[in-house]
Amino acid sequence: MEKPVLVVLAAGMGSRYGGLKQMDPVGGHGQSIIDYSIYDARRAGFEKVIFIINRELEADFRELVGARIGRGMDTAYAFQELESLPRGYRVPLGRKKPWGTTHAVLAARELIHGPFAVINADDYYGPEAFRVIYDYLAHHRDRPDCFQYAMVGYRLGKTVTEHGGVTRGICHLSPDGLLEEVEECRDIEKDGEGGRCPAAGGSGWRTLPGDTLVSMNFWGFQHSFLEESQARLPLFLDRILDEDPLGGECYLPMMVTDMLRRGRAQVRMLSSADKWYGVTYREDKPSVVQALLEKTQAGLYPENLWGAD
């Protein structure tokens, strides 16, 4: 039985942040947010990490991130490339934007042979999230009639920033704790203990309580997700090329919701009490640095995660 592996989405350029935030140090020994996530993943039981990156960043990424993390984890690399499309599809003239997170995960399909977790490179999820997702993947397999996946959800109030709007996936659950749908909400602003976003139709605001469950793109999949996504990707590309050929993307929540609606999958919602931290905007960085410093001083992390500079 294959052990779960960790897949890290690190191909984005951090446009709102203004730089390669995946490589930006937030710890005292040059450690980035990725370092803390992968350190937590290793403690939870993961032994291999696959980085999905932009090929143009490979040399810098290997030097600034991969070489350090490679001291403690088996590392591999996959490349999200615009031209990597199913037979019969071509990149529209003028398109430079990647095809989304589903397309990114599929870039690693030749390296994944069993269950796997997916995270963003620029999000700090906390130790508990990795423990619960690893435990789920290690003890669950697909049923003959239905794929068995999982997602770690966070409370909205712990994921918003004072420095600008964010996009979050609002999670709608069944009474027995299964995910029914991920509703994408854009431009969510911090509002007291929760948030608010523009109401449908552009009139007024929609209030979102702080305890609203949201997706931070922390998924647990079986290998079946790769097979199903590869088969369904052309349908999404047809819609993208028709509606927004230069900017449309196929996100992981879109593919998962499609499987849910067709009865092909069940997604168990897992929860973590840890606070999420991320650097959506440059102004977010000082609070992340301070939070990780305090966690280090409290003994949650060693000062040097991988044992050498």
N, C-alpha and C positions, 0 to 999 in steps of 0.2 A: 504494500500500500504506500503510495507516494505521500511524503510529508507536505504540508501546506508551505507554499512559498509566498513571498511578499513582492508585489508589483508596485513600483513608485512612478507616478506620472510626473515627469520633470521636463517635458518638452516646451512648456509655455515660456514666454519671454517676460511675463510680469509687466504688461503695458501700463497699467494704472500705477504700479509701484515705481516704474521708471528704470528698470534694470533687471539683472539676473538674480532675482531674490532667492532662487533656490540655493545659490552659492554664498549669499550674504551672511557673514558671521554674526551669531547672536550669543555665542559662548566665549569664555576666556581663552580657549585654545584654538580659535578659528572655527569652532563648531557651528554649523548651520542648523536650522530647524530639522532638516533631514536626519542629522546625526542623532538627535534626541529620539525621533520617531523610530529609527532603526535600532537604537540601543534598547528601547522599550520592546520592540518586536523580538529581538534576540532573547531578552529575558522571558518573554512569553512562550518561546519555543521555536520561532522561525530561525532557520539556518541559512537560507538563501534569499537574496534580494535581486530583483531584476529592475534596472533603471530604464525607463523609456525616455529617450532624450532626442533632441534635434542633432542631426549628424554634424552640423557645423560647430556644435558646442562640445564635441566629444573630447578633444584634447584638454580643454579647460576643466571640464567636468571630472574627467578621470584624475587630473592632478589635484584639483581643489576639494573634491568630495570622495570620489571612488577609492583613491589610494588610501585615504585615512580609514574609511569604513571597511575596506578590504582586510584590515588587520583582524576584524572580529566577525566578519560575515563572508560567505561565498557570494561573489558579485558577478553579475552578467549585464549585458547592455543590449537594448533593442532600439531601433530608430524609427520614429514616426516620419514618414516621407509623403509628401503631397502626391507624388506620382504613383504611390502604391495603392492601386484600385483594382476591383474585379475586372475580369476580361470584358472588353467592350466599352469601358468607361474611360474618358479622358478628362484631364484637368481643364476647366474652362479658361479661356484666354483672360488674363488679368488676375486670376485667383492666386493669392499668396497665403491665405489663412488655412491652417490645418483643418481636418475633417471632423474633429471632436474627440472626446475621450473614449468612445467605443472603438473608433478607428485606431486610437493610440494603443489600447489594450490588445487589439488584434495584431499589432506590430510585434508583440512578444509571443505569439501563439506557438512558434516552433520551439520556444524555450520552456513552455509550461506543459507539464505532463500529468498534473493532478489538481487538487484544490488550490486556490490562491486567494489572497486578499489584495485589495487595491486601495491605495491612498494617494492623496495629493502630496507633492514634495514640499509645499510651503505652508502646511498646516501642522500644528502641534495637537495631538489627539489625547495624550496622557496614557499611562501604563495600563489602566483597566481596560481600555478599548482593545488593546492588542491581546490581552488575556482572554477576553470573552470571545473575540473573533477566532483566535487560534483554537480554543476549546471547541467552538462550534464546528469548525472545519475538520478538526481531528476526529470528531465523533458522529458526523452526519454524512450521508451519501445520498445521491439522487434516488428517488423512488422510480419504479418502472413507468409510472403514469405522470410523474411531475418532478421537475427539477427542484432542488432544495438549496436555496441561497440565504444569505443573511446580510443585514446592514446594521452598523452601529449608529444610533441616532443621538443627537445632542439637543439641549434646550436652547431655543432661539436666543433667550436673554444672555446666554454665555458665548454667543457667536457674533454679536453685532459690534460695530466700532463707532466711536464718536467722530471719526474723521471722514465719513462719506457713506454713500449707499453701497449695499452688498446684495448679491444674488444668493438666495437660499432655496432649497427644495423642501416645501412643506409636506410632511409625511402624513398621509391619511391611512388609518389602521382599521382593521376589522376588530370585533369584540375579543377575539382570541389572540390579538397581538401580531397578526400578519399584515404586511404592507399591502395596501390596495392600490395606492397611486402616489406618485411624487409630483406635486404641483409646483412648478417653477415660479418664484416671485422675485421680481427685479426691483432694484432701487429701494431696498429696505433700510430705513433709517432707525437709529436708536431712539426709543421713546420711553423714557422711564426705565422700568425693569424689563420691558419688551421692545417691540418695534412697530413700525408702521410702513406701509407701502402704498403707492397710488392705487386707488380703487379701480375696478374694471370700468372701462368706458372713460377713464380720465377725470372722473368727477369726485373730488374729495379724497379721503384717505381710508384705508383699511387697517384697523388695529389688530396687531398680532400679540397675544399674551406671551410673557416671557417663558412660560413652560411649554410653548408649542414645540413639538418634535420636528427637527429639520435634519436633512441629509447634508453631511459634510464630505460626501464622496468616499466613505469608508465602507467598502463592500466585501463580502465573502462569497466567492463563486466556486462551483465545481467546473471541471474541464468542459462540461456540456455548454457552458456559457459561450465559450469560444466557437464551438461548432455551430450553435444556433445563431450567434451574431454574424458569423461569416456568411451563413446562408441568407440572413435577412438584410444584410447591409445594402444590397442592390435596391431594395424597396425604399429604404431611407434615402439613398443617393438619388433615386428618381424624383422624390419629393423635393429634396434640397436643390437639385439642378433646375427644377421647375420654379420653385418659390424664391430662392436666394442663392444663385449659382456662385456668387463671389464670397458670401459670408456664412451660409448655412452650415450647421454642424450636427452631428449625431452624438448626443451625450449619453452617458451610461444610464441615467434615469429614464431616458426615452426608450432605450432598448429594453430595459427591465419592465417598464410599464407596458410595453407592447407584449411581452411574454405573459405578464399577469393577466392582461385582458383576454388573451387567447387560451388561458388556463394551462399554459406550459410550465409555469414556475410558481413556487411559493417563496416568499421572502420573510424570514423571521426577523422581527425588530429586536435588536439587542440594545441595551442602554449603558451609558457610562456616566458616572457622577463627576468625572474629571471636567475641568474647564478647558474648553478649546482656546487655543491662541493661534493667531495668524497675522501675517504682514500683508494685508491687502493694499495699504497705503504706507508710504514712507514714514508718516507720523505714528504708525502703529509700532514701529520697531522698538522704541525705548521701553514700552510696557512689556513687550515680549522678553527683552533682555533682562529686565528687572525680575519678571516672574521666574525665569529659568535660573537666575542667580539665587533667588530665595529657595527654590526647590533644591538646588545644589547645596546651599548652606544647611538646609534641613536634612540632608543625607539621602535624598531620593536619587541623586546622580553623583558620580565622582566628578571632580573638577575636570579631569581629562578623560573623556569617555572611552577612548581607544588605547590609552596607555602610553602614548608617545606623541610628540609634536611633529 
